[in-house]
């Protein structure tokens, strides 16, 4: 049961990242276009945003899961 709960939590976090990223993508892209050099393509900016957000949230989730008491 514990393993199924952990898999569900990781799935839910991934879903939340994707859902929130989809809703926030136009605003973040516009901000990057005004503050970053023009040599970055929109697809590269999107990949950077997704990678940073995904890595931060998954790292926080794993650390909090590892540090909780059994």
C-alpha positions in Angstrom: 0.0 0.0 0.0 2.8 2.4 0.8 4.4 1.9 -2.6 1.2 2.7 -4.4 0.7 5.9 -2.3 4.3 7.0 -3.2 3.7 6.4 -6.9 0.5 8.3 -6.8 2.1 11.2 -5.0 4.9 11.4 -7.6 2.3 11.2 -10.4 0.2 13.9 -8.8 3.2 16.2 -8.4 4.2 15.7 -12.0 0.6 16.4 -13.1 0.6 19.5 -11.1 3.9 20.7 -12.6 2.6 20.1 -16.1 -0.8 21.7 -15.5 0.6 24.8 -13.8 3.4 25.1 -16.3 0.9 25.0 -19.2 -1.1 27.8 -17.6 1.9 30.0 -16.7 4.0 29.3 -19.8 2.9 32.5 -21.9 3.6 34.8 -19.0 7.0 33.3 -18.1 8.0 33.2 -21.8 7.2 36.9 -22.2 9.2 37.7 -19.2 12.2 35.7 -20.4 12.0 37.4 -23.9 12.3 40.8 -22.3 15.0 40.0 -19.8 17.2 37.4 -21.7 19.2 37.8 -24.8 17.5 37.2 -28.1 19.6 34.2 -29.1 17.4 31.9 -26.9 14.6 30.3 -28.9 11.1 29.9 -27.4 11.4 26.1 -27.3 14.7 26.4 -25.4 13.2 28.8 -22.9 10.2 26.5 -22.4 12.6 23.5 -21.8 14.6 25.5 -19.3 11.5 26.6 -17.4 10.1 23.0 -17.3 13.5 21.6 -16.3 14.0 24.0 -13.5 10.5 23.8 -12.0 10.4 20.0 -12.4 13.8 19.5 -10.8 13.1 21.8 -7.8 9.7 20.3 -7.0 10.8 16.7 -7.4 13.9 17.4 -5.2 11.7 19.0 -2.5 9.3 16.1 -2.7 11.9 13.4 -2.4 13.8 15.2 0.4 10.6 15.7 2.4 9.6 12.1 1.8 13.0 10.8 2.9 13.1 12.9 6.1 9.6 12.0 7.4 9.4 9.6 10.2 8.2 6.1 9.6 
